[in-house]
């Protein structure tokens, strides 16, 4: 579906509904996983910021490209935390070496991974995958 960037808030609400539905379907021994793929500048971090906003998290949300991971405490949410991971600089890194396995098995975590295709050994848990394509300066295409 194509959308104007100004409508990202509505897209994030729809996505949060899908994530809550996914949480209700998964085994209580795993986190809820959201994989975000797309070109640089397509809007992966912007979408994550809108998801955080829907759970009452205000303040700056920047891509954790250089720090790899950021953790946000959530309010009014079925999860306690959103863990935001940017795997762009971690090409072919093993998630076990990075210590991410504990994060993936905690059902109280919503884990958003930008560039999941760059990580090795992501657990084979159910997940929601989103692809964002940059159409123009103000238009994007999103596939769930």
Protein Blocks (a to p, Z undefined) as FASTA:
>chain_A
ZZdfklmmmmmmmmmmmmmmmmmmmcfkbccddddeddehilmmmmmmmmmmmnopacjd
ddfklnopacdddehiabfbdcdddfklmghiafklnopmmmmmmmkbccddehkllpgh
iacbdddddddddfblmbccddZZ
